[in-house]
């Protein structure tokens, strides 16, 4: 089921569970890393990919307990991803829930 989610702002991200966002930050590892969220699905724990400075992209399952990597090495369809969000923006989204 697709609902064409729209993650465009920090306020949009702030609607997600802070525990989920903290796990996303753990996988970002570095403040220079960005993350893109899946734009389809239920929206509670979207899949996402971490994008590193060396252009490596790691797609992850948002609904698995530890946000496991996808088994396949293929990348997500760019048309189904949000804009890139920085480490600082994820922090801001968590702070909005506090």
DSSP file (Angstrom, degrees, kcal/mol; ACC not computed):
  #  RESIDUE AA STRUCTURE BP1 BP2  ACC     N-H-->O    O-->H-N    N-H-->O    O-->H-N    TCO  KAPPA ALPHA  PHI   PSI    X-CA   Y-CA   Z-CA
    1    1 A X              0   0    0      0, 0.0     2,-0.4     0, 0.0    40,-0.2   0.000 360.0 360.0 360.0 128.9    0.0    0.0    0.0
    2    2 A X        +     0   0    0     38,-0.1    38,-0.1     1,-0.1    40,-0.1  -0.920 360.0 173.8-115.7 136.2    1.5    3.3   -1.0
    3    3 A X        -     0   0    0     38,-0.6    37,-0.1    -2,-0.4    -1,-0.1   0.261  46.7-121.3-122.0  11.2    0.4    6.7    0.4
    4    4 A X        -     0   0    0      1,-0.1    36,-0.2    76,-0.0    35,-0.1   0.949  35.3-152.1  47.8  64.7    3.1    8.8   -1.3
    5    5 A X        -     0   0    0     34,-1.3     2,-0.4    36,-0.1    -1,-0.1  -0.101   2.7-143.7 -58.7 162.0    4.6   10.3    1.8
    6    6 A X        +     0   0    0      6,-0.1     2,-0.9    76,-0.0     3,-0.2  -0.850  20.4 175.9-138.3 101.6    6.2   13.6    1.7
    7    7 A X        +     0   0    0     -2,-0.4    76,-0.8     1,-0.2    30,-0.2  -0.862  30.2 133.3-103.3  98.2    9.3   14.3    3.8
    8    8 A X        +     0   0    0     -2,-0.9     2,-0.3     1,-0.1    -1,-0.2   0.652  61.2  33.0-116.8 -26.4   10.3   17.8    2.8
    9    9 A X  S  > S-     0   0    0     -3,-0.2     4,-1.6     1,-0.1     3,-0.2  -0.800  79.9-107.7-130.4 168.2   11.0   19.6    6.1
   10   10 A X  H  > S+     0   0    0     -2,-0.3     4,-2.1     1,-0.2     5,-0.1   0.857 120.3  59.6 -61.9 -36.1   12.2   19.0    9.6
   11   11 A X  H  4 S+     0   0    0      1,-0.2     4,-0.4     2,-0.2    -1,-0.2   0.873 102.1  52.8 -61.3 -36.7    8.6   19.4   10.8
   12   12 A X  H >4 S+     0   0    0      1,-0.2     3,-1.1     2,-0.2    -1,-0.2   0.921 110.7  46.9 -62.9 -43.5    7.7   16.4    8.5
   13   13 A X  H >< S+     0   0    0     -4,-1.6     3,-2.2     1,-0.2    -2,-0.2   0.829  99.3  68.8 -67.2 -31.8   10.4   14.3   10.1
   14   14 A X  T 3< S+     0   0    0     -4,-2.1    -1,-0.2     1,-0.3    -2,-0.2   0.656  86.9  68.9 -63.8 -14.3    9.3   15.4   13.6
   15   15 A X  T <  S+     0   0    0     -3,-1.1    -1,-0.3    -4,-0.4    -2,-0.2   0.668  85.6  88.3 -76.3 -16.7    6.1   13.4   13.1
   16   16 A X  S <  S-     0   0    0     -3,-2.2     2,-0.1    -4,-0.2    29,-0.1  -0.456  97.7 -87.4 -80.3 155.9    8.2   10.2   13.2
   17   17 A X     >  -     0   0    0     27,-0.5     4,-2.1     1,-0.1     3,-0.4  -0.402  31.2-134.2 -61.9 131.4    9.0    8.4   16.5
   18   18 A X  H  > S+     0   0    0      1,-0.2     4,-2.4     2,-0.2     5,-0.2   0.833 105.8  57.7 -58.7 -32.7   12.1    9.8   18.2
   19   19 A X  H  > S+     0   0    0      2,-0.2     4,-1.7     1,-0.2    -1,-0.2   0.903 106.5  48.9 -64.3 -39.9   13.4    6.3   18.9
   20   20 A X  H  > S+     0   0    0     -3,-0.4     4,-2.0     1,-0.2    -2,-0.2   0.937 111.7  48.9 -62.1 -47.0   13.2    5.6   15.1
   21   21 A X  H  X S+     0   0    0     -4,-2.1     4,-2.3     1,-0.2    -2,-0.2   0.858 107.3  55.0 -64.4 -35.8   15.1    8.8   14.3
   22   22 A X  H  X S+     0   0    0     -4,-2.4     4,-1.9     2,-0.2    -1,-0.2   0.895 107.3  50.4 -64.1 -38.6   17.8    8.0   16.9
   23   23 A X  H  X S+     0   0    0     -4,-1.7     4,-1.4     2,-0.2    -2,-0.2   0.891 107.8  53.4 -66.0 -38.6   18.4    4.7   15.2
   24   24 A X  H  X S+     0   0    0     -4,-2.0     4,-1.0     1,-0.2     3,-0.5   0.935 107.8  51.3 -58.9 -45.7   18.7    6.5   11.9
   25   25 A X  H >X S+     0   0    0     -4,-2.3     4,-1.4     1,-0.2     3,-0.6   0.873 102.9  59.0 -60.9 -37.6   21.3    8.8   13.4
   26   26 A X  H 3< S+     0   0    0     -4,-1.9    -1,-0.2     1,-0.3    -2,-0.2   0.871 107.3  47.4 -59.2 -35.9   23.3    5.8   14.7
   27   27 A X  H 3< S+     0   0    0     -4,-1.4    -1,-0.3    -3,-0.5    -2,-0.2   0.657 101.6  63.6 -81.8 -14.9   23.6    4.6   11.1
   28   28 A X  H << S+     0   0    0     -4,-1.0     2,-3.0    -3,-0.6    -1,-0.2   0.864  74.3 177.1 -73.7 -35.0   24.6    8.0    9.8
   29   29 A X     <  +     0   0    0     -4,-1.4     2,-0.4    -3,-0.1    -1,-0.2  -0.115  56.3  55.3  64.7 -43.7   27.8    7.7   12.0
   30   30 A X  S >  S-     0   0    0     -2,-3.0     3,-1.4    -3,-0.1    57,-0.1  -0.907  79.0-129.5-124.3 147.5   29.3   11.0   10.7
   31   31 A X  T 3  S+     0   0    0     -2,-0.4    56,-0.6     1,-0.3    57,-0.3   0.693 108.6  61.3 -68.4 -16.6   27.8   14.5   10.7
   32   32 A X  T 3  S+     0   0    0     54,-0.1    -1,-0.3    -4,-0.1     2,-0.1   0.600  86.0  97.8 -83.8 -10.6   28.7   14.8    7.0
   33   33 A X    <   -     0   0    0     -3,-1.4    54,-0.7    -5,-0.1     2,-0.3  -0.448  58.9-157.7 -76.5 148.8   26.4   11.9    6.1
   34   34 A X  E     -AB  51  86A   0     17,-2.1    17,-3.1    52,-0.2     2,-0.4  -0.838   2.0-147.2-121.4 164.9   22.9   12.5    4.8
   35   35 A X  E     -AB  50  85A   0     50,-2.2    50,-2.7    -2,-0.3     2,-0.4  -0.983   2.6-158.3-133.3 144.0   19.9   10.3    4.8
   36   36 A X  E     -A   49   0A   0     13,-2.2    13,-2.3    -2,-0.4     2,-0.3  -0.987  16.2-143.8-122.5 132.4   17.0   10.0    2.3
   37   37 A X  E     -A   48   0A   0     46,-0.4    45,-2.4    -2,-0.4    11,-0.3  -0.680  23.6-103.3 -97.8 147.7   13.6    8.5    3.4
   38   38 A X  B     -E   81   0B   0      9,-3.4    43,-0.2    -2,-0.3     8,-0.1  -0.415  21.3-152.4 -65.3 141.2   11.4    6.3    1.4
   39   39 A X  S    S+     0   0    0     41,-3.1   -34,-1.3    -2,-0.1     2,-0.3   0.268  72.6  64.3-101.4   9.4    8.3    8.1    0.0
   40   40 A X  S    S+     0   0    0     40,-0.3     7,-0.3   -36,-0.2     3,-0.3  -0.891  74.5  50.5-127.8 161.7    6.0    5.1   -0.2
   41   41 A X  S    S-     0   0    0     -2,-0.3   -38,-0.6   -40,-0.2   -36,-0.1  -0.724 102.4 -43.9 112.3-162.4    4.6    2.8    2.5
   42   42 A X        -     0   0    0     -2,-0.3    -1,-0.2   -40,-0.1   -40,-0.1   0.722  65.4-132.9 -83.5 -22.0    2.8    3.4    5.8
   43   43 A X  S    S+     0   0    0     -3,-0.3     3,-0.3   -38,-0.0    -2,-0.1   0.382  78.9 102.4  89.8  -5.2    5.0    6.2    7.0
   44   44 A X  S    S+     0   0    0      1,-0.2   -27,-0.5   -28,-0.1     2,-0.1   0.924 103.7   2.2 -77.1 -44.7    5.5    4.9   10.6
   45   45 A X  S    S-     0   0    0    -29,-0.1    -1,-0.2   -25,-0.0    17,-0.2  -0.601  86.7-163.2-140.5  73.7    9.0    3.6   10.0
   46   46 A X        -     0   0    0     -3,-0.3    -5,-0.1    16,-0.2    -7,-0.1  -0.203  23.2-110.7 -64.0 148.6   10.0    4.3    6.4
   47   47 A X        +     0   0    0     -7,-0.3    -9,-3.4    14,-0.1     2,-0.3  -0.359  46.2 177.8 -64.7 158.6   12.9    2.6    4.7
   48   48 A X  E     -AC  37  60A   0     12,-1.7    12,-3.4   -11,-0.3     2,-0.4  -0.967  25.1-131.1-156.3 168.5   15.8    4.9    4.1
   49   49 A X  E     -AC  36  59A   0    -13,-2.3   -13,-2.2    -2,-0.3     2,-0.4  -0.998  13.7-140.0-130.6 137.9   19.3    5.1    2.7
   50   50 A X  E     -AC  35  58A   0      8,-2.1     8,-2.5    -2,-0.4     2,-0.5  -0.792  18.1-156.6 -90.8 136.8   22.4    6.6    4.3
   51   51 A X  E     -AC  34  57A   0    -17,-3.1   -17,-2.1    -2,-0.4     6,-0.2  -0.962   7.9-159.7-121.4 117.0   24.6    8.5    1.8
   52   52 A X    >   -     0   0    0      4,-2.8     3,-2.1    -2,-0.5   -19,-0.1  -0.498  32.1-106.3 -96.2 163.9   28.2    8.9    2.6
   53   53 A X  T 3  S+     0   0    0      1,-0.3    -1,-0.1    -2,-0.2   -20,-0.0   0.787 118.4  61.4 -60.3 -28.8   30.7   11.4    1.3
   54   54 A X  T 3  S-     0   0    0      2,-0.1    -1,-0.3     1,-0.1     3,-0.1   0.321 121.9-107.2 -81.5  11.7   32.5    8.8   -0.8
   55   55 A X  S <  S+     0   0    0     -3,-2.1     2,-0.2     1,-0.3    -2,-0.2   0.509  72.3 145.9  75.2   8.7   29.1    8.3   -2.6
   56   56 A X        -     0   0    0      2,-0.0    -4,-2.8    -5,-0.0     2,-0.4  -0.573  31.4-162.0 -70.7 137.7   28.4    5.0   -0.9
   57   57 A X  E     -C   51   0A   0     -2,-0.2     2,-0.6    -6,-0.2    -6,-0.2  -0.992   7.5-165.8-125.9 130.6   24.7    4.4   -0.3
   58   58 A X  E     -C   50   0A   0     -8,-2.5    -8,-2.1    -2,-0.4     2,-0.2  -0.934  10.8-150.8-119.2 108.8   23.4    1.9    2.2
   59   59 A X  E     -C   49   0A   0     -2,-0.6    11,-2.0   -10,-0.2     2,-0.3  -0.575  19.9-168.6 -77.6 139.7   19.6    1.1    1.9
   60   60 A X  E     -CD  48  69A   0    -12,-3.4   -12,-1.7     9,-0.3     2,-0.6  -0.942  27.4-116.8-132.6 150.5   18.0    0.0    5.2
   61   61 A X    >   -     0   0    0      7,-3.0     3,-0.6    -2,-0.3   -14,-0.1  -0.766  21.7-161.7 -80.8 118.0   14.8   -1.5    6.4
   62   62 A X  T 3  S+     0   0    0     -2,-0.6   -16,-0.2   -17,-0.2    -1,-0.1   0.713  85.8  53.8 -74.4 -20.0   13.1    1.1    8.7
   63   63 A X  T 3  S+     0   0    0      5,-0.1     2,-0.2     3,-0.1    -1,-0.2   0.462  84.2  97.2 -98.3   0.0   10.8   -1.4   10.3
   64   64 A X  S X  S-     0   0    0     -3,-0.6     3,-1.7     4,-0.1    -4,-0.0  -0.622  85.8-113.5 -84.8 150.3   13.5   -3.9   11.5
   65   65 A X  T 3  S+     0   0    0      1,-0.3    -1,-0.1    -2,-0.2    -3,-0.0   0.844 115.1  25.4 -53.7 -39.4   14.6   -3.6   15.1
   66   66 A X  T 3  S-     0   0    0    -43,-0.0    -1,-0.3    -3,-0.0    -4,-0.1   0.175 112.6-109.4-111.1  17.1   18.1   -2.6   14.2
   67   67 A X    <   -     0   0    0     -3,-1.7    -5,-0.1     1,-0.1    -2,-0.1   0.970  46.8-152.4  53.3  60.7   17.4   -1.1   10.8
   68   68 A X        -     0   0    0     -8,-0.1    -7,-3.0     1,-0.1    -4,-0.1  -0.183  15.2-101.3 -63.5 153.5   19.1   -3.9    8.9
   69   69 A X  B     -D   60   0A   0     -9,-0.2    -9,-0.3     1,-0.1     2,-0.1  -0.398  41.9 -99.3 -69.2 150.5   20.7   -3.4    5.5
   70   70 A X        -     0   0    0    -11,-2.0    -1,-0.1     1,-0.1   -11,-0.1  -0.481  28.4-129.7 -65.3 144.0   18.8   -4.7    2.5
   71   71 A X  S    S+     0   0    0     -2,-0.1    -1,-0.1    -3,-0.1     2,-0.1   0.898  89.0  69.0 -64.1 -42.1   20.1   -8.0    1.4
   72   72 A X  S    S-     0   0    0      1,-0.1    -2,-0.1     2,-0.0     0, 0.0  -0.440  78.6-137.4 -79.9 153.3   20.5   -7.0   -2.2
   73   73 A X        +     0   0    0     -2,-0.1    -1,-0.1   -15,-0.1   -14,-0.1   0.493  67.1 115.5 -87.9  -3.4   23.1   -4.4   -3.2
   74   74 A X        -     0   0    0      1,-0.1   -15,-0.2   -15,-0.0     2,-0.2  -0.248  63.4-122.7 -66.2 157.8   20.7   -2.6   -5.5
   75   75 A X        -     0   0    0      1,-0.1    -1,-0.1   -17,-0.1     2,-0.1  -0.529  26.3 -95.3 -97.3 163.7   19.8    1.0   -4.7
   76   76 A X        -     0   0    0     -2,-0.2     2,-0.5     1,-0.1    -1,-0.1  -0.368  47.0 -94.6 -70.9 156.8   16.4    2.6   -4.2
   77   77 A X    >   -     0   0    0      1,-0.2     3,-2.4     3,-0.1    -1,-0.1  -0.655  31.2-140.4 -71.4 119.7   14.6    4.3   -7.0
   78   78 A X  G >  S+     0   0    0     -2,-0.5     3,-1.5     1,-0.3    -1,-0.2   0.779  99.3  66.0 -55.8 -29.0   15.5    8.0   -6.6
   79   79 A X  G 3  S+     0   0    0      1,-0.3    -1,-0.3    -3,-0.0    -2,-0.0   0.691 100.7  51.3 -67.7 -17.2   12.0    8.9   -7.6
   80   80 A X  G <  S+     0   0    0     -3,-2.4   -41,-3.1     2,-0.1     2,-0.3   0.154  96.2  90.1-105.4  17.7   10.8    7.3   -4.3
   81   81 A X  B <  S-E   38   0B   0     -3,-1.5   -43,-0.2   -43,-0.2     3,-0.1  -0.854  70.5-124.0-117.2 150.6   13.2    9.1   -2.0
   82   82 A X        -     0   0    0    -45,-2.4   -74,-0.1    -2,-0.3     3,-0.1  -0.175  45.8 -79.8 -74.1 175.9   13.0   12.3   -0.1
   83   83 A X        -     0   0    0    -76,-0.8   -46,-0.4     1,-0.1     2,-0.2  -0.346  65.1 -82.0 -66.5 162.2   15.5   15.1   -0.4
   84   84 A X        -     0   0    0    -48,-0.1     2,-0.4    -3,-0.1   -48,-0.2  -0.499  44.8-156.7 -69.8 137.0   18.7   14.5    1.6
   85   85 A X  E     -B   35   0A   0    -50,-2.7   -50,-2.2    -2,-0.2     2,-0.1  -0.943  11.4-132.2-114.2 138.1   18.5   15.3    5.3
   86   86 A X  E  >  -B   34   0A   0     -2,-0.4     4,-1.8   -52,-0.2   -52,-0.2  -0.340  24.8-107.8 -83.6 166.4   21.6   16.1    7.4
   87   87 A X  H  > S+     0   0    0    -54,-0.7     4,-2.1   -56,-0.6     5,-0.1   0.899 121.7  53.3 -55.9 -44.3   22.5   14.8   10.8
   88   88 A X  H  > S+     0   0    0    -57,-0.3     4,-2.3     1,-0.2    -1,-0.2   0.862 105.4  53.2 -63.8 -37.0   21.7   18.2   12.3
   89   89 A X  H  > S+     0   0    0      2,-0.2     4,-2.1     1,-0.2    -1,-0.2   0.875 107.3  51.3 -67.6 -36.2   18.2   18.1   10.7
   90   90 A X  H  X S+     0   0    0     -4,-1.8     4,-2.1     2,-0.2    -2,-0.2   0.918 109.6  51.0 -64.9 -42.2   17.5   14.7   12.3
   91   91 A X  H  X S+     0   0    0     -4,-2.1     4,-2.4     1,-0.2    -2,-0.2   0.917 109.3  50.8 -58.4 -43.9   18.6   16.2   15.6
   92   92 A X  H  X S+     0   0    0     -4,-2.3     4,-1.7     1,-0.2    -1,-0.2   0.891 107.5  52.8 -62.3 -40.3   16.3   19.1   15.2
   93   93 A X  H  X S+     0   0    0     -4,-2.1     4,-0.7     1,-0.2    -1,-0.2   0.906 110.3  47.8 -63.1 -41.5   13.4   16.8   14.4
   94   94 A X  H >X S+     0   0    0     -4,-2.1     3,-1.1     1,-0.2     4,-0.8   0.915 108.9  54.3 -63.9 -42.6   14.0   14.8   17.6
   95   95 A X  H >< S+     0   0    0     -4,-2.4     3,-0.6     1,-0.3    -1,-0.2   0.829  99.5  61.7 -61.9 -32.2   14.2   18.1   19.6
   96   96 A X  H 3< S+     0   0    0     -4,-1.7    -1,-0.3     1,-0.2    -2,-0.2   0.771 103.8  50.1 -65.8 -25.0   10.8   19.1   18.3
   97   97 A X  H <<        0   0    0     -3,-1.1    -1,-0.2    -4,-0.7    -2,-0.2   0.664 360.0 360.0 -84.5 -19.0    9.3   16.1   20.0
   98   98 A X    <<        0   0    0     -4,-0.8    -1,-0.2    -3,-0.6    -2,-0.2   0.474 360.0 360.0 -77.4 360.0   10.9   16.8   23.3
